[in-house]
Amino acid sequence: MSGASVFRPAQPARDADPALPAIPTALVEVDVVRQWRDGVPGAVPVFDGESGPDLAAAAEQFDVDAAVLEAVGVSASAGAVRALPLRTGGLGWAVGVGSGEAAKWRSAGGALARAVRERLNGVAESDDETGDLGEASDADYLQVKLPADVDGDIVSALTLGLALGGYRFRVSRGPVPPRLRKVLLVAPEGADVAALGEQARRARELAAATALARDLANTPSNVKDPAWLTGIAAELAADVPDLTATVRDEKWLADNGFGGILAVGGGSARPPRLLELTYRPKDAAGPHLVLVGKGITFDTGGISIKPAEGMHLMRTDMSGGGAVIAALLTIARLGLPVRVTGLVPSAENHVSGSAYRPGDVVRHYGGTTTEVGNTDAEGRMVLADAIAYAVDKLEPDVLVDVATLTGAMKVALGLRTGGLFASDEGLAEQVRAAGAGVGEAWWRMPLLEDHAEAVQGELADVKQTPAGPGGITAALFLREFTGGLPWAHLDIAGPARADKDYNEVVSGATGFAARSLVELAATLTKP
């Protein structure tokens, strides 16, 4: 069909700007081993004791007195990291893990990765500090001692923290800064190293999904337009077994009635696209999962223009689409035996003489009409088209959309928790549990029927921005296009961006939701 193609890259989208960092970002390798190695910088956990931090084990590992650790301020607080110059001339790290539950290890891993990165960068910048991390061949290696009661959850959490805590995305002409390349997790005697190693490998795949979602969202919008975003996704998919990518252009969208995407993208000189990622493993079983992610590559607000303050952050307004792209790639790399399709409607919401207006009536895919109230509510316009297309053409059993959709969710839940709306109780619990299993928090929000009538239109079938609580009415608007299928709407307006480092998160785009989507797909393979 004209305007649609299974992507075969000719010129890599990743090379659009030579100053752009390599995408995907390289992450630290993590292996589980049996033996502590002399000469490799090491980190030892510090637990809460009955009367303060338990320093004895760390002191014994580093062959120093506990008083030394106390003197340099070693703490058991999760994520508290202290560097210790050792008698051997190398460097050790004491890392607080609190009471030792898995979430504390994720925080500890993230903090440790950042501390090592800062140390590496300091060594690279100062000849006086060369050697603090041991021999040059070991400078980018680290080993971490695991506790006697280690289990798969601890290894997974620590791996996520180590892999993501040192993440960095910077567009610069300077050389690539040194980074931590490999971490050895030293298992206690009697531990099942093979099983723990498999947990580490799977956790690193989840970390790679998060990191790619961060890469896509952090990419500046002078590079990232709809063609670039869908093109790089298709390029990456071309190397993954059982995964195919189709990119539809503005002509195909017009021929097939995608009025929402075309309206939002109509104000930009860079036309919209629709990405479809299809994963069909030979051993697929269970339901067909369709994931839809908002792909607004920059959002000025359109005619309903945003304030200048903070507008630069709108390069991350495609974080939902980035999460879907990253999730599909990871689901396929893991070889999960489940059918999954990803849709990313992508547009740039700009201001020009061809921009759509408040008061317009837009006809979506399938014929439903929307009365536009605010051009800055563009996310629901493109999602409506993609959801309606999924219902009509893809025969989904489960439908999940994810988007940086409403400021109301930031007000309601803050910046670290995603809003979860669902038409199906079982699906809501699956999403919540999937997030909890991979360190992403979701809070169930109500689909209040008292506000459903407000979504009904006067001039058109539905209203884009009805009166009432913004997050809820946005979800109720999207529900109009779901065909009554089991459906969840994930509003990540808060946790998609971070203004400071915490746990495994670093400032900038967070990649939130990518891991939850992968884990959700994995749970659908289970009876």
C-alpha positions as CSV (number, residue, x, y, z in Angstrom):
1,M,0.0,0.0,0.0
2,S,1.3,3.5,-0.9
3,G,3.1,5.2,2.0
4,A,3.7,2.0,4.0
5,S,6.9,0.0,4.1
6,V,8.6,-2.7,6.0
7,F,11.7,-0.8,7.0
8,R,15.1,-1.7,5.5
9,P,17.6,0.9,6.5
10,A,19.7,2.5,3.8
11,Q,21.4,5.3,5.8
12,P,21.4,4.7,9.6
13,A,19.1,7.1,11.5
14,R,21.6,6.9,14.3
15,D,24.2,8.7,12.2
16,A,21.9,11.8,11.6
17,D,24.2,13.9,13.8
18,P,27.8,12.8,14.3
19,A,27.9,14.6,17.7
20,L,25.0,12.5,19.0
21,P,26.0,9.8,21.5
22,A,25.8,6.2,20.2
23,I,22.3,4.8,20.5
24,P,21.6,2.6,22.3
25,T,23.9,3.6,25.1
26,A,26.4,1.0,26.1
27,L,25.7,-0.5,29.6
28,V,27.9,-2.2,32.1
29,E,28.2,-6.0,31.8
30,V,27.2,-7.9,34.9
31,D,28.3,-11.5,35.7
32,V,27.9,-13.6,38.8
33,V,31.1,-15.4,39.9
34,R,32.3,-17.6,42.8
35,Q,35.5,-16.0,43.9
36,W,36.7,-12.5,45.1
37,R,39.6,-11.4,43.0
38,D,42.7,-9.6,44.3
39,G,43.6,-6.4,42.5
40,V,40.1,-5.6,41.3
41,P,38.4,-2.7,43.0
42,G,35.7,-4.0,45.3
43,A,32.5,-3.0,47.0
44,V,31.1,-4.5,50.2
45,P,27.5,-4.0,51.5
46,V,26.9,-2.5,54.9
47,F,23.7,-3.5,56.7
48,D,21.7,-1.9,59.5
49,G,22.7,-3.4,62.8
50,E,21.0,-3.4,66.2
51,S,22.9,-0.2,67.2
52,G,24.0,1.3,63.9
53,P,25.7,0.1,60.8
54,D,27.2,-3.4,61.0
55,L,30.8,-2.5,60.0
56,A,32.5,-5.8,60.9
57,A,32.0,-7.7,57.6
58,A,33.1,-4.8,55.5
59,A,36.2,-4.2,57.7
60,E,37.1,-7.9,57.5
61,Q,36.8,-8.0,53.7
62,F,39.1,-4.9,53.3
63,D,41.5,-6.0,56.1
64,V,41.0,-2.8,58.1
65,D,39.7,-2.0,61.5
66,A,36.0,-1.2,61.9
67,A,37.1,2.1,63.5
68,V,38.5,3.2,60.2
69,L,35.2,2.7,58.5
70,E,33.5,4.6,61.2
71,A,36.0,7.4,61.0
72,V,35.3,8.0,57.3
73,G,31.6,8.1,57.8
74,V,30.5,4.7,56.4
75,S,26.7,4.4,56.7
76,A,24.1,1.6,56.3
77,S,21.6,4.0,54.7
78,A,20.6,2.6,51.3
79,G,22.7,4.3,48.6
80,A,25.3,5.8,51.0
81,V,28.7,5.2,49.4
82,R,32.1,5.8,50.8
83,A,35.5,5.2,49.0
84,L,38.2,3.6,51.1
85,P,41.9,3.8,50.2
86,L,43.3,0.3,51.1
87,R,46.7,-0.8,52.4
88,T,47.3,-2.6,49.1
89,G,47.2,0.7,47.2
90,G,43.9,0.1,45.6
91,L,40.4,1.3,46.4
92,G,37.4,-0.2,48.1
93,W,33.8,0.9,48.5
94,A,31.4,0.6,51.4
95,V,27.8,0.7,50.2
96,G,24.8,1.0,52.5
97,V,22.0,-1.4,51.8
98,G,19.8,-0.7,54.9
99,S,17.8,-3.7,56.0
100,G,18.8,-5.5,52.8
101,E,15.5,-5.9,50.9
102,A,15.7,-5.9,47.1
103,A,14.7,-2.2,46.6
104,K,17.6,-1.1,48.8
105,W,20.0,-3.0,46.6
106,R,18.7,-1.2,43.6
107,S,19.3,2.1,45.3
108,A,22.8,0.9,46.4
109,G,23.7,-0.2,42.9
110,G,22.6,3.1,41.4
111,A,24.6,5.1,43.9
112,L,27.7,2.9,43.5
113,A,27.6,3.2,39.7
114,R,27.5,7.0,40.0
115,A,30.3,7.1,42.5
116,V,32.5,4.9,40.4
117,R,31.7,7.0,37.3
118,E,32.7,10.2,39.1
119,R,35.9,8.6,40.3
120,L,36.8,7.4,36.8
121,N,36.1,10.8,35.3
122,G,38.3,12.4,38.0
123,V,41.1,10.0,37.3
124,A,40.9,10.8,33.6
125,E,41.0,14.5,34.2
126,S,43.9,14.6,36.8
127,D,47.3,12.9,36.4
128,D,47.7,13.2,40.2
129,E,44.8,10.8,40.8
130,T,45.9,8.1,38.2
131,G,46.1,4.7,39.9
132,D,43.5,5.2,42.6
133,L,41.5,2.5,41.0
134,G,44.3,0.1,40.6
135,E,46.1,-1.0,37.4
136,A,44.8,0.7,34.2
137,S,43.5,-2.7,33.0
138,D,41.3,-2.9,36.0
139,A,40.1,0.7,36.1
140,D,36.8,0.0,34.5
141,Y,36.1,-3.2,36.4
142,L,34.4,-3.6,39.8
143,Q,33.4,-6.5,42.0
144,V,30.6,-6.5,44.6
145,K,30.3,-9.0,47.4
146,L,26.8,-10.6,47.7
147,P,25.3,-11.4,51.1
148,A,25.0,-14.9,52.5
149,D,21.2,-14.9,51.9
150,V,21.4,-13.6,48.4
151,D,18.5,-14.5,46.1
152,G,17.4,-13.7,42.5
153,D,15.5,-10.6,43.6
154,I,18.6,-9.1,45.1
155,V,20.7,-9.9,42.1
156,S,18.1,-8.4,39.7
157,A,17.7,-5.2,41.8
158,L,21.4,-4.7,42.2
159,T,22.0,-5.3,38.4
160,L,19.3,-2.8,37.5
161,G,21.0,-0.2,39.8
162,L,24.5,-0.8,38.5
163,A,23.5,-0.8,34.9
164,L,21.3,2.3,35.0
165,G,22.8,4.4,37.8
166,G,25.8,5.4,35.7
167,Y,23.8,6.2,32.6
168,R,24.8,9.4,30.9
169,F,23.5,11.1,27.7
170,R,25.4,14.2,26.5
171,V,25.9,15.7,23.1
172,S,29.5,17.0,23.0
173,R,32.5,17.3,20.7
174,G,34.7,16.1,23.5
175,P,35.9,12.5,23.9
176,V,33.6,9.9,25.4
177,P,34.3,9.9,29.1
178,P,35.5,6.6,30.7
179,R,32.8,4.4,32.1
180,L,32.4,1.3,34.2
181,R,32.4,-1.7,31.8
182,K,32.1,-4.8,33.9
183,V,30.9,-5.8,37.4
184,L,31.5,-9.1,39.0
185,L,28.9,-10.1,41.6
186,V,30.7,-12.5,44.0
187,A,28.3,-15.1,45.3
188,P,28.6,-16.7,48.7
189,E,29.7,-20.3,49.1
190,G,27.0,-22.8,48.1
191,A,25.0,-20.3,46.0
192,D,23.6,-21.4,42.6
193,V,25.8,-19.2,40.5
194,A,24.2,-20.3,37.2
195,A,20.7,-19.4,38.4
196,L,21.8,-16.1,39.8
197,G,23.7,-15.4,36.6
198,E,20.6,-15.9,34.6
199,Q,18.8,-13.4,36.9
200,A,21.5,-10.9,36.2
201,R,21.3,-11.3,32.5
202,R,17.6,-10.9,32.4
203,A,17.8,-7.8,34.6
204,R,20.4,-6.3,32.3
205,E,18.0,-6.8,29.4
206,L,15.4,-4.9,31.4
207,A,18.0,-2.2,32.1
208,A,18.7,-2.0,28.3
209,A,15.0,-1.3,27.7
210,T,15.0,1.5,30.2
211,A,18.3,2.9,28.8
212,L,17.0,2.9,25.2
213,A,13.8,4.6,26.2
214,R,16.0,7.3,27.9
215,D,18.2,7.6,24.8
216,L,15.2,8.3,22.6
217,A,13.6,10.8,25.0
218,N,16.9,12.6,25.7
219,T,17.7,13.1,22.0
220,P,17.2,16.8,21.2
221,S,14.3,17.6,18.9
222,N,16.4,19.3,16.2
223,V,17.5,15.7,15.5
224,K,14.5,13.8,16.7
225,D,11.5,14.3,14.4
226,P,8.8,11.7,13.6
227,A,10.8,10.3,10.7
228,W,14.0,10.0,12.9
229,L,12.1,8.4,15.8
230,T,10.3,5.8,13.7
231,G,13.3,5.3,11.5
232,I,15.7,4.5,14.3
233,A,13.1,2.1,15.9
234,A,12.8,0.3,12.6
235,E,16.5,0.2,12.1
236,L,17.0,-1.4,15.5
237,A,14.2,-3.9,15.0
238,A,15.8,-5.1,11.7
239,D,18.4,-6.9,13.7
240,V,16.1,-8.7,16.1
241,P,14.6,-12.2,15.2
242,D,10.8,-12.4,14.8
243,L,10.4,-8.6,14.9
244,T,9.3,-6.5,11.9
245,A,8.8,-2.8,11.6
246,T,6.5,-0.9,9.3
247,V,6.6,2.9,9.0
248,R,3.6,4.7,7.5
249,D,4.0,8.2,6.1
250,E,1.6,11.2,5.9
251,K,0.2,10.1,2.6
252,W,-0.8,6.7,4.0
253,L,-2.2,8.3,7.1
254,A,-4.3,10.6,4.9
255,D,-5.5,7.8,2.6
256,N,-6.6,5.8,5.7
257,G,-8.3,8.5,7.7
258,F,-5.9,9.1,10.6
259,G,-7.3,12.6,11.3
260,G,-6.0,12.9,14.8
261,I,-2.3,12.3,13.9
262,L,-2.6,14.5,10.8
263,A,-4.2,17.4,12.8
264,V,-1.6,17.4,15.4
265,G,1.3,17.1,12.9
266,G,-0.2,19.6,10.5
267,G,1.5,22.7,12.0
268,S,5.0,21.3,11.5
269,A,7.2,21.2,8.4
270,R,8.3,17.7,9.6
271,P,5.3,15.4,8.8
272,P,3.9,12.7,11.1
273,R,4.5,9.0,11.0
274,L,2.9,5.8,12.4
275,L,5.3,3.0,13.5
276,E,4.0,-0.5,13.8
277,L,6.3,-3.1,15.4
278,T,5.1,-6.7,15.1
279,Y,6.6,-9.5,17.2
280,R,5.4,-13.0,16.2
281,P,7.4,-15.8,17.7
282,K,6.8,-19.3,16.4
283,D,5.9,-20.6,19.8
284,A,3.5,-17.8,20.7
285,A,0.7,-18.7,23.1
286,G,-1.8,-16.8,25.1
287,P,-3.4,-13.4,24.4
288,H,-2.3,-10.9,21.7
289,L,-1.0,-7.8,23.5
290,V,-1.1,-4.4,21.7
291,L,1.0,-1.5,23.2
292,V,0.3,2.0,22.0
293,G,2.8,4.8,22.9
294,K,2.5,8.6,22.4
295,G,5.2,9.8,20.1
296,I,5.1,13.6,20.2
297,T,8.7,14.4,19.3
298,F,8.2,18.0,20.4
299,D,5.2,19.8,21.9
300,T,4.9,23.6,21.7
301,G,1.3,23.2,22.6
302,G,0.3,24.4,19.1
303,I,-2.1,27.4,18.9
304,S,-2.7,26.8,22.7
305,I,1.0,27.5,23.2
306,K,2.8,26.5,26.3
307,P,4.7,29.0,28.5
308,A,8.4,29.3,27.5
309,E,9.6,28.1,30.9
310,G,10.0,24.4,30.8
311,M,9.1,24.0,27.1
312,H,12.6,22.7,26.4
313,L,11.7,19.5,28.3
314,M,9.1,18.8,25.6
315,R,11.7,16.8,23.8
316,T,10.7,14.0,26.2
317,D,7.0,14.2,25.2
318,M,7.5,11.0,23.3
319,S,8.5,9.0,26.4
320,G,5.5,6.7,26.1
321,G,6.4,5.9,22.5
322,G,10.0,5.4,23.5
323,A,8.9,2.9,26.2
324,V,6.9,1.0,23.7
325,I,9.7,0.8,21.2
326,A,12.2,-0.3,23.9
327,A,9.7,-2.8,25.3
328,L,9.1,-4.5,21.9
329,L,12.8,-4.8,21.2
330,T,13.5,-6.3,24.6
331,I,10.5,-8.7,24.5
332,A,11.8,-10.0,21.2
333,R,15.4,-10.3,22.4
334,L,14.2,-12.3,25.4
335,G,12.2,-14.5,23.0
336,L,9.0,-14.3,25.1
337,P,6.4,-16.7,23.7
338,V,3.6,-14.1,23.3
339,R,2.2,-12.1,20.4
340,V,2.9,-8.4,20.9
341,T,2.3,-5.4,18.6
342,G,3.6,-1.9,19.3
343,L,2.1,1.2,17.7
344,V,3.7,4.6,18.0
345,P,1.8,7.5,16.4
346,S,4.4,10.2,16.0
347,A,4.0,13.9,15.3
348,E,5.5,17.3,16.1
349,N,2.9,19.7,17.6
350,H,3.9,23.1,16.2
351,V,2.6,26.5,15.5
352,S,2.0,27.7,12.0
353,G,-0.7,28.7,9.6
354,S,-1.5,25.1,9.0
355,A,-1.8,24.2,12.7
356,Y,-5.1,22.8,14.0
357,R,-7.2,25.1,16.1
358,P,-9.4,25.1,19.2
359,G,-12.9,24.6,17.9
360,D,-12.0,22.4,15.0
361,V,-13.8,19.1,14.5
362,V,-11.4,16.2,13.7
363,R,-12.4,12.9,12.3
364,H,-10.4,10.0,13.7
365,Y,-9.6,6.6,12.1
366,G,-12.8,4.7,12.1
367,G,-15.0,7.8,11.8
368,T,-15.4,9.1,15.4
369,T,-15.3,12.9,15.5
370,T,-13.7,15.0,18.2
371,E,-14.4,18.6,19.1
372,V,-11.0,20.2,19.8
373,G,-10.9,22.4,23.0
374,N,-7.1,22.8,23.5
375,T,-4.4,22.0,20.9
376,D,-2.1,21.3,23.8
377,A,-4.1,18.1,24.6
378,E,-2.6,16.6,21.5
379,G,-1.5,13.3,23.0
380,R,-5.0,11.9,23.2
381,M,-5.6,12.9,19.6
382,V,-2.9,10.7,18.2
383,L,-3.5,7.9,20.7
384,A,-7.2,7.8,19.7
385,D,-6.3,7.1,16.1
386,A,-3.8,4.4,17.0
387,I,-6.1,2.7,19.5
388,A,-9.0,2.7,17.0
389,Y,-6.7,1.2,14.3
390,A,-5.6,-1.5,16.7
391,V,-9.2,-2.4,17.6
392,D,-10.2,-2.5,13.9
393,K,-7.2,-4.2,12.3
394,L,-5.1,-6.0,14.9
395,E,-7.6,-8.1,16.9
396,P,-6.0,-7.5,20.3
397,D,-7.0,-9.4,23.4
398,V,-5.3,-6.9,25.7
399,L,-4.7,-3.2,24.9
400,V,-2.4,-0.9,26.9
401,D,-1.5,2.7,26.1
402,V,1.3,4.7,27.7
403,A,1.8,8.5,27.5
404,T,3.0,11.6,29.1
405,L,-0.6,12.8,29.0
406,T,-1.7,15.1,31.7
407,G,-0.2,17.6,34.2
408,A,-3.1,16.5,36.5
409,M,-1.2,13.2,37.1
410,K,1.9,15.1,38.3
411,V,-0.3,17.0,40.7
412,A,-2.0,13.9,42.0
413,L,0.9,11.4,42.2
414,G,4.1,13.5,42.0
415,L,7.2,12.6,40.0
416,R,7.9,9.0,40.9
417,T,4.6,7.1,40.4
418,G,2.7,6.4,37.3
419,G,-1.1,6.7,37.0
420,L,-2.9,3.5,36.1
421,F,-6.4,3.5,34.7
422,A,-8.0,0.2,33.6
423,S,-11.3,-1.2,32.4
424,D,-10.4,-4.6,33.7
425,E,-9.6,-5.5,37.3
426,G,-7.3,-8.4,36.4
427,L,-5.4,-6.3,33.9
428,A,-5.0,-3.5,36.5
429,E,-3.5,-5.9,39.0
430,Q,-1.2,-7.4,36.4
431,V,0.2,-4.0,35.5
432,R,0.7,-3.0,39.1
433,A,2.4,-6.3,39.9
434,A,4.6,-6.1,36.8
435,G,5.8,-2.7,37.9
436,A,6.4,-3.7,41.4
437,G,8.5,-6.6,40.2
438,V,10.9,-4.4,38.2
439,G,11.0,-1.3,40.5
440,E,8.4,0.9,38.9
441,A,5.5,2.1,41.0
442,W,1.9,2.4,39.7
443,W,-1.1,3.8,41.5
444,R,-4.6,2.7,40.4
445,M,-6.8,5.7,39.5
446,P,-10.6,5.6,39.1
447,L,-12.5,5.7,35.8
448,L,-15.3,7.6,37.4
449,E,-18.6,7.1,35.5
450,D,-19.9,10.3,36.9
451,H,-17.6,12.1,34.5
452,A,-18.3,9.9,31.4
453,E,-21.1,12.1,30.2
454,A,-18.8,15.1,30.1
455,V,-16.8,13.4,27.3
456,Q,-19.8,13.3,25.0
457,G,-19.7,16.1,22.4
458,E,-22.1,18.8,21.4
459,L,-20.7,19.7,18.0
460,A,-19.0,16.3,17.5
461,D,-19.2,12.8,18.9
462,V,-16.8,13.5,21.8
463,K,-15.0,16.4,23.5
464,Q,-11.2,16.5,23.6
465,T,-11.0,18.4,26.8
466,P,-14.2,18.0,28.9
467,A,-14.6,19.7,32.2
468,G,-13.7,17.7,35.3
469,P,-10.5,16.1,36.8
470,G,-8.0,16.2,33.9
471,G,-6.4,12.8,34.3
472,I,-9.7,11.0,34.6
473,T,-11.5,12.7,31.8
474,A,-8.5,12.1,29.5
475,A,-8.7,8.4,30.3
476,L,-12.4,8.4,29.7
477,F,-11.9,10.1,26.3
478,L,-9.4,7.4,25.3
479,R,-11.9,4.7,26.5
480,E,-14.3,5.8,23.8
481,F,-11.9,4.3,21.2
482,T,-11.1,0.9,22.9
483,G,-14.1,-1.1,21.6
484,G,-14.8,-2.5,25.1
485,L,-11.6,-4.5,25.1
486,P,-9.6,-5.1,28.3
487,W,-7.6,-1.9,28.4
488,A,-5.1,0.0,30.6
489,H,-4.0,3.6,30.2
490,L,-0.7,4.5,31.8
491,D,-0.1,8.2,32.4
492,I,3.6,8.8,33.0
493,A,3.6,12.6,32.9
494,G,5.3,12.7,36.3
495,P,7.8,9.9,36.4
496,A,9.0,10.2,32.7
497,R,11.4,12.9,33.7
498,A,13.6,13.5,36.7
499,D,15.2,16.7,37.9
500,K,17.8,14.9,40.1
501,D,19.4,11.5,40.6
502,Y,17.8,8.8,42.9
503,N,17.9,5.1,43.1
504,E,18.7,3.9,39.5
505,V,17.3,7.1,38.0
506,V,19.4,9.9,36.7
507,S,18.4,13.4,35.9
508,G,16.7,13.8,32.5
509,A,14.5,11.2,30.8
510,T,13.9,8.2,33.1
511,G,12.7,5.5,30.7
512,F,9.8,4.8,33.1
513,A,7.3,2.2,31.9
514,A,9.6,0.3,29.6
515,R,10.4,-2.4,32.2
516,S,6.8,-2.7,33.3
517,L,5.7,-3.3,29.7
518,V,8.2,-6.1,29.3
519,E,7.3,-7.7,32.6
520,L,3.6,-7.5,31.7
521,A,4.2,-9.3,28.5
522,A,6.1,-12.0,30.4
523,T,3.2,-12.5,32.8
524,L,0.8,-13.0,29.9
525,T,2.8,-16.1,29.0
526,K,2.0,-17.8,32.3
527,P,-1.2,-19.8,32.8
